Amino acid sequence: MYKIRSHKLAVGQAGVDFVASPNAGGALDPKFLVIHFTASGPSSDIAKYFSNRQAKVSAHVVVRRDGTVIQCVPFNVVAWHAGQSSWTAKDGQRYTGLNRSAIGIEIENWGPLSKSGSGWVSWTGSAVDASKVVEARHKNGGPVRGWETYTDAQIHATIDVAQAVCSHYDLTEIIGHDDISPGRKTDPGPAWDMSMFKAKVFGREEEGPEVFVVRSPTGLNIRSEPRASAPPLRPVPLADGTRVMIHEREGNWRFVSVLNEAGLPDFSGWVHGSYLTEV
């Protein structure tokens, strides 16, 4: 759907809405695509916020809840979205301060929520529809809490944008802000199905079973059913670094086979997909 012309998104012959941010500068050599949430509600205009010099933050693209895409910084210019960050690429090279090497997409979303009576509220105290909330523990640790879900329109729009960006700049790694700044950032969080997203962007949805690795310092329970209340199948959680093969998806849950040292399936069950990273 989207094309890139002169480092800006376009649809057909027309460019997408561009709200320039002054919080940017310097040449960007894109190596990664980083996904964020805005931690904002439906009434916020994040692109406009980025246009304020006092905000001291920006991203290349904002995706609104209705799927509207707004660009704020050209893709060949550094945007201020990653902050203090580091990442080891697939080739083993270590990167720090990823603003200089990453394109950033901000998706409008409240992020983590707090329980209030029988409902949920954002960090501002705004009520959030319970039907738009998933309860989960973040892959980097912390308590089980509520997270606002992403809309179908946002998911589809972000896939379209990411496909254009990754194709044009030959990017092979998509990561979350919580990957490059663990402990400091939680976006895009458990409500964002990163595994599905990457499969769609890179056209792997028709491939066979995918191999992932468990990323949880405290281990990951494998359960009999796709829900947190289901009993664990094993008394000891899967260790950090365990390799698994995904067979089936149900919401944020994955039915997997745990691979032994020979790379063969050992036993199977359900795990939460937020704790899995693509090999």
C-alpha positions in Angstrom: 0.0 0.0 0.0 2.6 2.5 1.0 5.7 3.5 -1.0 8.6 5.7 0.0 9.6 8.7 -2.0 12.4 11.0 -0.9 12.3 9.3 2.5 8.6 10.0 3.1 5.6 7.7 2.9 3.3 8.0 0.0 0.1 6.4 -1.2 -0.2 6.4 -4.9 0.9 9.8 -6.0 0.0 11.5 -2.7 2.1 11.7 0.4 0.6 10.9 3.8 -0.1 13.7 6.3 3.3 15.2 7.4 3.5 17.1 10.7 7.1 18.2 11.0 8.9 17.8 14.3 11.8 20.1 15.2 13.0 17.5 17.6 15.2 15.7 15.1 18.5 16.2 13.3 21.5 14.4 11.8 21.8 11.8 9.2 20.2 8.4 10.0 21.6 5.2 8.7 18.6 2.8 9.3 19.5 -0.6 10.6 16.4 -1.4 12.8 12.7 -0.6 13.1 11.6 0.1 16.7 8.0 -0.1 17.8 6.6 2.1 20.6 3.3 3.0 22.2 2.5 6.6 23.0 1.0 6.1 26.5 -1.8 8.5 25.5 -5.5 8.5 25.1 -7.8 8.9 22.1 -8.1 12.7 22.6 -4.4 13.3 22.4 -2.7 14.4 19.2 0.8 13.0 19.5 2.0 14.2 16.1 1.1 17.7 17.2 2.8 17.1 20.5 6.0 16.1 18.6 5.8 19.4 16.6 6.4 21.3 19.9 10.1 21.9 20.4 9.5 21.8 24.2 8.5 18.1 23.9 12.1 17.2 23.2 10.9 13.9 21.6 9.7 12.7 18.3 9.3 9.6 16.1 9.3 9.1 12.3 5.6 7.9 12.2 2.5 8.0 14.4 -0.3 5.5 13.9 -3.6 6.6 15.4 -6.3 4.3 16.8 -8.4 4.6 13.7 -5.4 3.6 11.6 -4.5 7.0 10.3 -0.8 7.3 9.6 1.1 10.6 10.2 4.8 11.1 9.4 6.8 13.6 11.5 10.4 13.0 10.5 11.9 11.9 7.2 13.4 8.4 7.3 16.9 9.6 6.6 16.9 12.0 9.6 17.5 11.0 13.2 14.3 11.2 15.4 14.4 11.3 19.2 12.5 8.2 20.1 14.9 5.6 21.5 16.7 7.5 24.2 19.3 5.5 26.3 19.3 2.2 24.5 21.4 -0.7 23.2 21.0 -3.7 21.0 23.1 -6.5 19.6 22.2 -7.1 16.0 21.9 -10.5 14.4 25.5 -10.1 13.0 26.8 -9.7 16.5 27.5 -5.9 16.2 26.6 -3.9 19.3 24.7 -0.7 18.9 24.1 2.0 21.6 21.9 5.1 21.4 19.7 3.7 18.7 18.3 7.0 17.6 21.2 7.1 15.2 20.4 3.7 13.6 16.6 3.1 14.0 13.4 4.2 12.5 10.7 4.6 15.1 6.9 4.0 14.9 4.7 5.3 17.7 1.3 3.6 18.0 -1.4 5.4 20.0 -2.1 3.3 23.1 -2.4 3.8 26.8 0.0 1.0 27.6 -0.1 -0.3 31.2 -3.3 0.2 33.2 -4.3 0.0 36.8 -7.3 -1.7 38.4 -10.0 0.6 39.7 -13.0 -1.2 41.3 -14.3 -3.5 38.6 -12.7 -1.6 35.8 -9.4 -0.2 34.5 -7.8 3.3 34.4 -4.8 4.8 32.6 -1.9 6.6 34.3 -4.0 9.8 33.9 -7.0 8.2 35.7 -9.0 8.0 32.5 -11.4 4.9 32.4 -10.5 2.3 29.7 -13.2 -0.1 28.3 -12.6 -3.5 29.9 -13.3 -5.2 26.6 -10.2 -3.4 25.3 -7.9 -4.7 28.0 -5.6 -7.8 28.2 -4.2 -8.9 31.5 -0.6 -10.1 31.3 2.9 -9.9 32.9 5.5 -8.0 30.8 8.1 -10.2 29.3 10.8 -8.3 31.2 9.1 -9.0 34.5 6.8 -7.2 36.9 3.2 -7.9 38.1 0.3 -9.1 36.0 -1.6 -6.0 35.1 -3.9 -4.6 32.4 -2.7 -3.4 29.0 -4.8 -1.6 26.4 -5.2 -3.7 23.3 -4.4 -2.3 19.9 -7.1 -1.8 17.3 -7.3 -3.9 14.1 -6.9 -0.7 12.1 -3.7 0.1 13.9 -2.3 -3.3 13.4 -3.0 -3.4 9.7 -1.7 0.1 9.2 1.5 -0.6 11.1 2.1 -3.7 9.1 1.7 -1.8 5.9 4.1 1.0 7.0 6.6 -1.5 8.3 6.6 -3.5 5.1 7.3 -0.4 3.1 10.1 0.7 5.5 11.8 -2.7 5.8 11.6 -3.3 2.0 13.0 0.2 1.1 15.8 0.3 3.6 16.5 -3.5 3.6 15.8 -3.9 7.3 15.7 -7.4 8.8 15.3 -6.6 12.5 12.1 -5.3 14.2 12.4 -4.7 17.9 10.4 -3.1 20.7 11.4 -0.2 22.9 11.3 -2.7 25.7 14.0 -4.8 23.9 16.5 -1.9 23.6 15.7 -0.3 27.0 14.6 -3.2 29.2 13.7 -2.1 32.8 13.3 1.5 31.6 10.6 1.1 29.0 7.6 -1.3 28.5 6.4 -0.5 25.0 4.9 -1.9 22.9 4.1 -4.4 25.8 2.2 -7.7 26.0 -0.8 -6.5 24.0 1.3 -6.1 20.9 1.8 -9.5 19.2 5.4 -8.9 18.0 5.8 -12.5 16.7 2.7 -12.2 14.5 3.7 -8.7 13.4 7.2 -9.7 12.2 5.8 -12.7 10.4 3.4 -10.5 8.5 5.9 -7.8 7.7 8.5 -10.3 6.4 6.0 -12.5 4.6 6.5 -15.6 6.7 2.9 -16.3 7.6 2.8 -19.2 5.1 5.9 -20.9 6.3 6.1 -24.0 8.6 6.6 -24.0 12.3 8.7 -21.1 13.7 11.5 -21.5 16.2 11.7 -19.1 19.1 13.6 -18.8 22.3 12.3 -18.1 25.8 13.3 -14.8 27.1 12.4 -14.6 30.8 15.0 -14.4 33.6 12.6 -16.1 36.0 11.5 -18.9 33.6 8.3 -19.4 31.7 5.5 -21.7 32.7 4.1 -24.0 30.0 0.4 -24.6 30.6 -2.3 -27.1 29.6 -4.6 -24.4 28.2 -4.1 -20.8 26.8 -4.9 -18.9 30.0 -2.9 -17.8 33.0 -5.1 -19.7 35.5 -4.5 -23.1 33.7 -2.1 -25.4 35.7 1.5 -25.7 34.6 2.4 -28.9 32.8 5.8 -29.1 34.5 6.8 -28.2 38.1 9.8 -26.3 36.8 9.3 -23.4 34.4 11.1 -23.4 31.0 14.5 -21.8 31.5 15.6 -18.6 29.8 17.1 -19.5 26.5 14.9 -22.6 25.9 14.1 -23.1 22.2 10.5 -23.8 21.2 8.6 -24.4 18.0 5.3 -22.6 17.5 2.4 -24.6 16.1 -0.7 -22.5 16.9 -1.7 -19.1 18.1 -4.7 -18.1 20.2 -4.7 -14.4 21.1 -1.4 -13.7 22.9 -0.9 -17.4 23.7 1.2 -19.9 21.7 1.0 -23.7 21.5 4.6 -24.8 21.3 6.8 -27.9 21.3 9.8 -27.6 23.6 12.9 -28.7 21.6 15.6 -30.9 23.2 19.3 -30.6 22.7 19.1 -32.4 19.4 16.5 -29.9 18.2 13.6 -32.4 18.3 10.2 -31.8 20.0 10.2 -33.1 23.6 6.8 -32.0 25.0 4.1 -29.5 24.1 1.8 -27.0 25.8 0.7 -23.3 25.9 3.0 -20.4 26.8 2.4 -16.6 26.7 3.9 -15.2 23.5 5.3 -12.1 25.1 8.1 -14.1 26.5 9.3 -15.5 23.2 11.9 -14.0 20.9 12.5 -15.0 17.3 15.7 -17.0 16.7 
